């Protein structure tokens, strides 16, 4: 394993997980309305779904590169363009604020496995996540190491899954102290620009790796 590339990948993975998006915002709102334990179980499901996308991406890309190693730059270019497209989409989004009922009944709602299954299906059934991993994982594969492309991407995918669960769970446990930020338009404006910057720098950084 090329550990320099791996650490770069983990830095990018952490930035992408922290970056405001549908998954972590849903964990936050679910934790606020149902309690932090429900948020943690939802986090476990969302993170576990990553393994499915990783396997699909790693299998397809590994076979493609094995048969046609000359298309490496095509894959890299497609991944870069996709990330820039996501950044452009974030730039076009309107800033919105979110309000939650302070008196939500946290004693009601789904149990652990129900929340886990909901998060798992949300992630697995989202084709955008598959496309994202197709764009991201191949950029950190090193053909010079003993591990195959599939093994490297699977290892990175599992690492992504673990750190995603840790970050989402932290968001769930801190949900109570984050409540007042959700009513601030400035908070969502900051989130939007953070998303644009992270995606843009990641796209440009991957191209020059």
N, C-alpha and C positions, 0 to 999 in steps of 0.2 A: 504494500500500500504506500502510495506517495503521501506522506503525512503533511507535507506543506500544502498540497492541494486539498487534503482532507480538512485541515484546519480552516482553510479559506472557505471551503464548502460549509462548514459548521457556522462560521461567522455569517455567511449569507443566509443560511437556514434560520439562524436566530433572528436576524434582521427581518426576514420575511414573516416569521411567526409573530413577532412583536408588532409588526406593521398592522394598523387597523384594517380589518377586513371582515367578511361575513362570519367566519368561524369564531374568532375571538370576541367579536361584538355579541354574537349569539350566546357564547358562554357567559359573558358578563351579564347580559340581560336575564338569562335563565337563572343565574346565581342570585341576582337581585330579587327576582320574583318568586323563586322556589327554594332558595337556600344554597349555600356553598357546596354542600354534599352532592346536590343534584348537578351543580356545575362541574364538579370533579368527575362524576360518572359520564356526563356528556363529553367531557374532555377526553376521557379514555376511549370512547367510541370514535370521536373525530380523529384521534391520533392513530387508532388501529386501522382505520380506513386507508391511511397513507400506505400501509404495507401492500394493499391490493394494487394501488396505482403504481407503486414502485416495482412490483413484480411484472406488471403489464409493460411498463416502460422499459425496464431492464431487459426483459425477454425480447421485445421487439427491436429495440435499438442495438442490443448485443448481436442479434442475428444479422441485422442490416449491416453493421460495421464489419462483421466477420465476412460477409459475402462481398461487400463493396467498401473497402477501407478508404477509397478515394473520395467518398462523399462526406468525410468528416467536416470539411469546411461548410458544406451545404447545411448539415445539421446544426452547426454552430451559428451560421447566419440566420437560419429559420428561428432558432431559439432566441437570438438577440432581437429579431424583429417582433417576435411575439411579446417579449417583455416590454419593449418600447410601446407596443400597441396597448398593453395593460396600463402603462403609465399615462398614455394619451387618454384612455378611458377614465382614469382617475381625475385627470385635469378637467375633463368635461362634466364631471359630476357636480351637482348642486350641493352646497353645504346644508345639512339638515340637523336639527337638534332632536333629541330623544327624551321623552318624558315617561316615567314609570309611576305607577301608583304606589305610594309609600306604604299603604296598608295591605299589600298583597298577602294572601294567606299562604305562608311557606310550608304549612303542614300538609297541604294538598299537592297533588301532582304525581308524576310517575315515580316508580321505584328505580333502583340502581340499573337493573338489566334493561328496563324500558328506556331509560335515558341513554344508556350505553348503545342500545340498538338504534335509537333515533340518530345519535351522533354518527354511528358507523354508516348507516344508510345515507345520511346527508352527504357524507364525504365520498363514499363509493359511487353514488349515483350522480355525482357532479362531473361531467366530462371536462370541465375547465381544469380540474385538478390533474386529470390524466395528461392533458396538453401541457400543463405547467411542468410536470415532472419529465415529460418528453423533452421539454426545452432545457430544463435545468441539469439533470443528472449527467448527460453525456459530456458536458463541458468540463467535468472534473475527473474523467477517466484518463488514466495514464497507461498507454500501451506498453511501456517499458517495464512495468512491475510484473511479478509472477502471477498475480491474481488475474482472472479473466475479467472482461468488461462487465459481464453479468454479476460476478461476485463483488466487484467494486461498487456497482450501482446498488446492489442489494444491501451491502454494508452501510452505504451512505443513507439509503432509504430508512433502514432500521434506526440509524442515528438520528435522522430527522424526526422519526416517530417519537423517540424517547424525549428529545428536547421539546417537541411540540406539546406532549402531555405535561411536561414539567411547567412550561410557560402557561398553558391554558389552566392548569390546576392552580397556579399562583394567582392568576386573574380571578378565578372563582373564589379563592380564600380571601382575596383583598377587595372583593366586590362591594362590601359595605362602605369602605372608606373611599370608594371611587364614585359613589352615587352622585355627588354634587357636581362632578365634572360633566356629567351627561347632559345637563341642562344648559351648558355653555356653548354658544355658537363659536366662540374662539377655540374651544377644544376640538370641535369637528373641523374647523378650518385648518388647525395645526395637523390633525390626522390626515386630511386630504393631501396637504403638501408633503408630509412625511412619506406617504405612499408614493407620490410622484417621484420624489428624490430617490428613495430606496430602489424602486423599479428601474429608474433611468440609470443610476450608477451601476446597478447589478448587470443590466444589459450591456453597457459599455465595458464594464470590467470583464465580463465573460468573453466578449469579442476579442479582447487583447490578452487573454490568458495564454 
